[in-house]
Amino acid sequence: MSTIYKKKLKNKSVYYGNFNIDGKRVRKRLSSDIKVAKAKLKLLELELLNPKKTVDIIFAYKMFCNQPYIKDLSKPSFVSIDKCMRMFVDFCNQRRKHTLRLITPQVAQEFIIHRSNMKIYKYGQMVTISDSTLNRNIGYLKRFFNFCIEMEYINRNPFMSIKNVRKKGVSQRFFFTDDHLSKIMKNAGKFKDLYTFLIETGIRATDVYNLKQKHISENYLIKKMNKTGDYLNVPLSRKALDIVQLRISEYIFPEVQVDSQKRKLNDNLKSNFNEEFLRKNQINLHTFRHTFAHKMLNKGVPKEILQTLLGHKSIQTTEIYANWVSNKELEKFIF
């Protein structure tokens, strides 16, 4: 049985672990941080009570999830990390690599090769994961094993030698033309206001779904974005404001509050195009965001302003759209 207690040393408090092993009292200094101290206490219990047992990957991951910087992540970010870690644990279990000390750089390399060959269902077809997704997975695993080193579970990071995949050239993303939009709006039915709001704001569909009246203040949209957890604080156009002011329910778009309604929304959009066109151009609700970006650039909006409007953390993400500016707009600065 072990306990934890606090002791004052000079200007700070330090936590110690107190153990009874074979009738003998053993004390160990843990940390000045209570959360770190509790995690180290559990590890010491394993080492002192079972000297030959090394730390299990699942145990280490549970400790990792208790860290403040993990708990403070947005739900989508945590889900992304959790999905990667569960795939890694399954991969290791299949090879009987249950403990951290059995994870070598070779195992790490084998997992990345395995992950890069995995296919996912996207836009109506099976495709391999993107370079960006693979690089994020590498980053997650490096962060996890760095945590394990900090906790003294292991001495080296098996993923440290794994390099990020060099991204292929980014192809131009599809955007709706005026003819496309005219057709979409003509067949939109009850979803016309939602489509208009997407094209007028450029926000993600996941943020539109749970958009409430409280997120609108003095002609500004102020909302925590679902994907990143960052706040979006941008002015709304006259058309977007008109839609908001005509709606009185708590949710601005109550017509898409359950999954079946969201599926009908997606089906309505896709019904305007044939299957081949949908697959080739990967059309979905996010295409409205691409179209908004294209429209803003052709108005002459600087990419730094567009970055704010889209809620991008990095200007590099916004620069993907840089080759979308029309010839007519470019010629203004040349001729």
C-alpha positions in Angstrom: 0.0 0.0 0.0 1.4 3.4 -0.9 0.5 7.0 0.2 1.6 10.4 -0.9 2.5 13.4 1.3 3.7 16.9 1.0 6.8 18.4 2.5 8.0 22.0 2.4 11.5 22.6 1.2 12.7 26.3 1.3 10.3 28.2 -1.1 8.4 25.3 -2.5 6.5 22.1 -1.6 7.6 18.7 -2.8 5.5 15.5 -2.9 6.9 12.2 -1.6 5.7 8.7 -1.9 5.6 6.4 1.1 5.7 2.6 0.5 5.7 -0.5 2.8 7.5 -3.4 1.2 8.1 -6.6 3.1 7.6 -4.7 6.4 10.1 -2.0 5.4 9.2 1.7 4.9 10.5 3.2 1.6 10.3 6.9 0.8 10.8 8.4 -2.7 10.8 12.0 -3.8 8.2 12.4 -6.6 7.6 15.9 -7.9 6.5 19.5 -6.9 3.5 19.0 -9.2 0.7 16.9 -7.6 -0.4 15.4 -11.0 3.1 14.4 -12.0 3.6 13.1 -8.5 0.5 10.9 -8.6 1.6 9.5 -12.0 5.1 8.7 -10.7 3.7 7.1 -7.7 1.7 4.6 -9.8 4.9 3.9 -11.8 6.9 3.3 -8.6 4.3 0.9 -7.3 4.8 -1.1 -10.5 8.6 -1.1 -10.1 8.8 -1.7 -6.4 6.0 -4.3 -6.1 6.9 -6.0 -9.4 10.6 -5.3 -10.1 10.7 -7.3 -13.3 7.6 -5.7 -14.8 8.0 -2.9 -17.2 5.5 -0.2 -18.0 2.6 -1.3 -20.2 1.7 0.9 -23.2 -1.9 1.2 -22.2 -1.0 2.3 -18.7 1.4 4.9 -20.1 -1.3 6.2 -22.5 -3.8 6.6 -19.6 -1.2 8.7 -17.7 -0.6 10.7 -20.9 -4.3 11.5 -21.2 -4.3 12.9 -17.7 -1.9 15.7 -18.6 -3.4 19.2 -18.6 -2.3 20.0 -22.2 -4.2 16.9 -23.4 -7.3 17.5 -21.3 -7.5 21.1 -22.7 -7.5 20.0 -26.3 -10.7 20.5 -28.4 -12.8 17.3 -28.8 -11.8 16.8 -32.5 -8.1 17.2 -31.7 -8.3 14.7 -28.8 -10.3 12.2 -31.0 -7.6 12.5 -33.6 -4.8 11.7 -31.1 -6.9 8.9 -29.5 -7.6 7.3 -32.8 -3.9 7.3 -33.7 -2.9 5.8 -30.3 -5.5 3.1 -30.5 -4.3 2.0 -33.9 -0.7 2.0 -32.6 -1.7 -0.1 -29.5 -3.5 -2.6 -31.7 -0.5 -2.8 -34.0 1.8 -3.5 -31.1 -0.6 -6.0 -29.5 -0.7 -8.0 -32.8 3.1 -8.3 -32.5 3.1 -9.0 -28.8 4.8 -5.7 -28.0 2.8 -4.9 -24.9 5.4 -2.8 -23.0 7.2 0.4 -23.8 10.7 -1.2 -23.6 9.7 -3.5 -26.5 9.0 -0.5 -28.8 12.2 -0.1 -30.9 12.9 2.3 -33.8 12.3 -0.6 -36.1 8.8 -1.1 -34.6 8.1 2.6 -35.0 9.2 2.5 -38.7 7.0 -0.6 -39.3 4.0 1.1 -37.9 4.4 4.3 -40.0 4.7 2.1 -43.2 1.6 0.2 -42.1 -0.3 3.4 -41.4 0.7 5.0 -44.7 -0.7 2.0 -46.6 -4.1 2.1 -44.8 -7.1 3.1 -46.8 -10.1 5.2 -45.7 -13.5 5.7 -47.2 -13.7 9.3 -48.4 -15.8 11.1 -51.0 -17.4 7.9 -52.1 -14.2 5.9 -52.6 -11.3 4.2 -50.8 -8.2 6.3 -50.7 -4.9 6.2 -48.8 -4.5 8.7 -46.0 -3.0 12.1 -46.8 0.6 13.1 -46.1 -0.7 15.7 -43.6 -2.6 13.0 -41.6 0.5 10.8 -41.6 2.7 13.7 -40.4 0.2 14.5 -37.6 0.3 10.8 -36.5 4.1 10.9 -36.3 3.9 14.1 -34.2 1.4 12.5 -31.8 3.6 9.5 -31.3 6.7 11.6 -30.8 4.8 13.7 -28.2 3.6 10.5 -26.4 7.0 9.0 -26.2 8.6 12.2 -25.1 6.1 12.2 -22.2 7.2 8.6 -21.4 10.8 9.8 -21.2 9.8 12.7 -18.9 8.1 10.2 -16.6 11.2 8.0 -16.7 9.3 5.1 -18.1 11.9 4.8 -20.9 15.2 6.4 -21.8 14.8 7.0 -25.5 12.1 7.9 -28.0 11.7 5.2 -30.7 10.0 7.7 -33.0 12.8 10.3 -32.8 14.4 9.1 -36.0 11.1 9.1 -38.0 11.1 12.0 -40.4 7.9 13.8 -41.6 6.7 12.8 -45.1 7.5 15.5 -47.7 4.1 16.7 -48.9 3.3 16.5 -52.5 2.4 19.6 -54.5 -1.0 20.8 -53.4 -3.6 20.7 -56.2 -6.1 23.4 -56.6 -9.3 22.7 -54.6 -12.6 22.7 -56.4 -14.9 25.7 -55.9 -18.4 26.3 -57.1 -18.9 28.6 -60.1 -21.9 31.0 -60.4 -23.7 28.5 -62.5 -23.2 25.8 -59.9 -24.4 28.0 -57.1 -27.5 29.0 -59.2 -28.4 25.4 -59.6 -27.7 24.5 -56.0 -29.9 27.4 -54.7 -32.7 26.5 -57.1 -32.9 23.0 -55.7 -32.1 23.9 -52.1 -35.6 24.0 -50.6 -35.4 24.5 -46.8 -31.6 24.4 -46.9 -31.3 27.6 -49.0 -30.6 29.9 -46.0 -27.9 27.5 -44.7 -26.2 27.3 -48.1 -26.3 31.1 -48.3 -24.8 31.4 -44.8 -22.0 29.1 -45.7 -21.1 31.0 -48.9 -21.3 34.3 -47.1 -19.1 33.4 -44.1 -16.8 30.5 -45.2 -17.2 28.8 -41.8 -17.1 25.0 -41.6 -20.3 23.1 -41.7 -19.6 21.6 -38.3 -19.7 25.1 -36.8 -22.9 26.0 -38.6 -24.7 22.9 -37.2 -24.4 24.2 -33.6 -24.5 27.9 -34.3 -26.7 29.7 -31.7 -28.0 33.2 -31.3 -25.5 33.8 -28.5 -22.7 33.5 -31.0 -23.9 36.6 -32.8 -23.0 39.9 -31.2 -23.2 43.4 -32.8 -22.9 42.1 -36.3 -20.0 39.8 -35.4 -19.8 36.0 -35.3 -17.9 35.0 -32.2 -17.6 31.3 -31.7 -15.2 28.6 -30.6 -14.4 26.5 -33.7 -15.1 22.8 -33.3 -12.1 21.6 -35.3 -9.3 23.7 -33.6 -10.8 25.0 -30.3 -9.7 28.5 -31.3 -12.1 31.4 -31.4 -13.4 32.9 -34.6 -14.3 36.6 -34.3 -15.4 38.0 -37.7 -17.9 40.5 -39.1 -21.0 39.2 -40.9 -22.1 40.3 -44.3 -25.6 41.9 -44.8 -27.0 38.7 -46.3 -25.7 36.6 -43.4 -27.2 39.1 -40.9 -30.5 39.0 -42.6 -30.7 35.2 -42.3 -29.8 35.4 -38.5 -32.3 38.2 -37.8 -35.2 36.2 -39.4 -34.6 33.2 -37.1 -35.8 33.2 -33.5 -35.0 29.7 -32.2 -31.9 29.1 -30.0 -30.2 27.2 -32.8 -30.0 29.4 -35.9 -30.4 26.3 -38.1 -32.7 24.0 -36.3 -33.3 22.0 -39.5 -29.9 20.3 -39.1 -29.8 19.3 -35.4 -30.0 15.5 -35.9 -27.8 13.2 -38.0 -30.7 12.2 -40.4 -31.2 15.9 -41.2 -27.5 16.4 -41.8 -27.6 13.5 -44.2 -30.5 15.0 -46.1 -28.6 18.2 -46.3 -25.6 16.5 -47.9 -27.8 14.4 -50.2 -29.5 17.6 -51.3 -26.2 19.2 -52.2 -24.9 16.2 -54.1 -28.1 15.7 -56.0 -27.0 18.6 -58.2 -24.1 16.7 -59.7 -23.5 13.2 -61.2 -21.5 10.6 -59.4 -18.3 10.9 -61.5 -18.3 14.7 -61.1 -18.7 14.3 -57.3 -15.8 11.9 -57.0 -13.5 13.8 -59.3 -14.0 17.1 -57.5 -14.6 15.7 -54.0 -17.7 17.9 -53.5 -19.2 18.3 -50.1 -20.3 21.1 -47.7 -16.7 22.1 -47.3 -16.7 23.2 -50.9 -18.6 26.3 -49.9 -15.6 27.2 -47.7 -13.3 26.9 -50.8 -15.7 29.0 -52.8 -15.8 31.7 -50.1 -12.0 31.9 -50.2 -11.9 32.1 -54.0 -14.5 34.9 -53.9 -12.6 36.9 -51.3 -9.3 36.6 -53.2 -10.9 37.8 -56.4 -12.2 40.8 -54.5 -8.6 41.7 -53.7 -8.7 40.6 -50.0 -5.1 40.2 -48.7 -4.3 36.7 -47.7 -3.6 37.9 -44.1 -7.2 39.1 -43.8 -8.5 35.9 -45.4 -6.5 34.0 -42.8 -8.5 35.7 -40.1 -11.8 35.3 -41.9 -11.2 31.5 -42.3 -9.8 31.1 -38.8 -6.5 29.6 -40.0 -3.7 29.3 -37.4 -1.0 29.4 -40.0 -0.7 31.6 -43.1 0.7 28.6 -44.9 -2.8 27.0 -44.8 -4.3 30.1 -46.3 -1.5 30.3 -49.0 -3.0 27.1 -50.5 -5.6 29.3 -52.1 -3.1 31.8 -53.5 -3.2 30.3 -57.0 -6.9 30.8 -57.2 -6.8 34.5 -58.0 -8.3 35.3 -61.4 -6.2 36.6 -64.3 -8.3 39.8 -64.3 -7.4 40.5 -60.7 -3.7 39.7 -61.2 -3.6 42.0 -64.2 -4.6 45.0 -62.0 -1.2 44.8 -60.3 0.8 44.3 -63.5 -0.7 46.4 -66.3 
